[in-house]
Structures are given as structure tokens and as C-alpha cells.
Amino acid sequence: MIKPSVLVTRRWPAAVEAQLAETYNATFNSADVPLAACEMRDAMKRFDAVLPTVTDKLGADVFEVTKPQAKIIGNYGVGYSHIDEASARDLGLTVTNTPDVLSECTADIAMTLMLMVARRAGEGEREVRDGRWTGWRPTHLVGTKVSGKTLGIIGFGRIGQEMAKRAHLGFGMKIVVQNRSQVASEVLDTYGAIQVDTVEELLPQCDFVSLHCPGGAANRHLMNSARLDLMKQDAFLINTARGEVIDEHALIQALMFGTIGGAALDVFDGEPRIAPDLVQCDNLVMLPHLGSATREAREAMGFRVLDNLEDFFSGRNPRDRVI
């Protein structure tokens, strides 16, 4: 029996690559650099499955193929806003993602960011490394207490709920959530959370706001200048969702003019490009998209893709099918 051919667009954990090589006729991007649109389009013609990551761009131009050989896109990651949904549907492609397995680790990073920006840890580390620390003093790098404060969570799916668990059960925080659909009362009760209808209603109530909503056109610049103005002047914004969810120009203005207390980002609009003015903001913590970056999560993501491929090529509907 001929093994299906698959293209893996970036390097994956070794254990996952070994399983892919054993099960499929697998081609790996050994250079581990992003593929150009023309290379992605060529892959659609040559492979039975294409396995991209959340930072690969699969726009409409990638799907300009009359008769693609590819029948499934096994996305390595939860979000799939980087895949042109209409074009994928037009070609009859199946698209899967990898939910659940990275929720805890991404929430851990969101919590890390919240603690770092509240306690000015980024500023402190830079000071120590630069040799500028002159010793302890009562007024030095005074930050903000996290325990007992109010956390607003925009997007209350798996990751948002894991964030609520850490914040409420670990730090006694009050939880306010905004979600595009009604959250079951028993889920809200688990975290002592209340749900509000709009982002505008949530923002003025919160000392911290953490974004866990999907990316894509519908949520592009969800946090714009008008909404940033609704935040408390000493409140903090945390983003582990997608970079495009924040209008970075508006955020820069809010940080530089002190209309919010600070921000912490793991994702950026147009990453890995970083807006130069963001780098100048001392009240900003930045991490290089580390949300799922643990060995356990990254391996589990890869094996989840394998599970979906096995379903598909066995004639079953993949459990994580999103398109």
C-alpha cells in the first residue's frame, strides 16, 4: 500500500517527526524557514497533505490551484485565521487544528506575563543585566499587587478557562468574562466568574485584561484606541491570543502617554517584525510567542495532527475538523 505523501512546513519535535516518517511519505523543511506563497501553492499540487503552523500564511493565492493533490491541511496549532477559509472550502479541503493539548501551557504564559508586568519584572531584569542596580530601597520599581484584583478575560474557551482557574483559585482574583456565546452557568460558577455582554462593559471593571479570543478579520484591532481608553489608568493588558487583535499604534500611544498601566505581549501583529516604538515602552513585557513552548505541549500538538491524519486517511471524519 502506498503511503500518503505529506509536507511538514517547519521542524517539529523529533518524536513527532519520527512517527510521521514511519507512517507517511514525509517531506520535512529541514531549513526551518517559512515557505513562500509559491512554494505553498506548489505543495498543494504535489502532496496529499500539507501540515502548516500557525505562522504560515495560506492566503487565497496559495489555493489558486485547479486540481490540488492535497485533500487535507493538518494545522499545527489551535488558531487557523492564517488559512483562507473561503478558498479552502471552494477546493473541498479538510482543515484540522490541535485544541486542548496546549491550553494549560498557554495559560501558564499568560499568567507569567501578568505577573511580570504587574511586578515590573522585565524592567528589573534589564536593570540587573545592565549593571544599573544600586541596591534595595523602599521606592524602587514598586509594582502592583495581583492577588484579589479583578481580571477580565475576553474569550472564554479552553485557554481562557485555564487562565481563570489559575487566577481565581491561585490568586483569589475576581473574574469577569466576555464571550461571543453564553457560557454555561456551572462553568462560570467554577471560577466565581460573571459574564458581561460586551467588551465595553468589561473593560472599566478590570485591573487586568487578558485576551484569549480568536484572531482573524472579525477580531482585528478588537482592542483599539476607543477601547483602550475605557481601561482603568492603572490597568494592564495581556495578549497571548493573536497579534492582530490589538491595534499596536493605539497601544503604543496608551503606553507612552500612561493612559493604561502597562501591557504584556506574547504575540505581535506581523510577527516576527516588531514595531520599533513598542521596544521603547518600558511598561511593556514582550515574549517571542512562547505560549505553547513546552516539550509536552509541542509534542502533544504534533501527535494530535497525526491523529487527525489517521482519521482522514482511514475514511473517518477527523475529530478536530474545523473546515
Secondary structure, DSSP 8 states (H G I E B T S, - for coil): ----EEEE-S---HHHHHHHHHHSEEEE-TT-----HHHHHHHHHH-SEEE-BTTS-B-GGGG--SS-S--EEE-BSS--TTB-HHHHHHTT-EEE---STTHHHHHHHHHHHHHHHHTTHHHHHHHHHTT------TTTT-----TT-EEEEE--SHHHHHHHHIIIIIH--EEEEE-SS---HHHHHHTTEEEES-HHHHGGG-SEEEE----SGGGTTSB-HHHHTTS-TT-EEEE-S-GGGB-HHHHHHHHHTTSSSEEEES--TTTT---HHHHT-TTEEE-SS-TT-SHHHHHHHHHHHHHHHHHHHTTS--TTB--
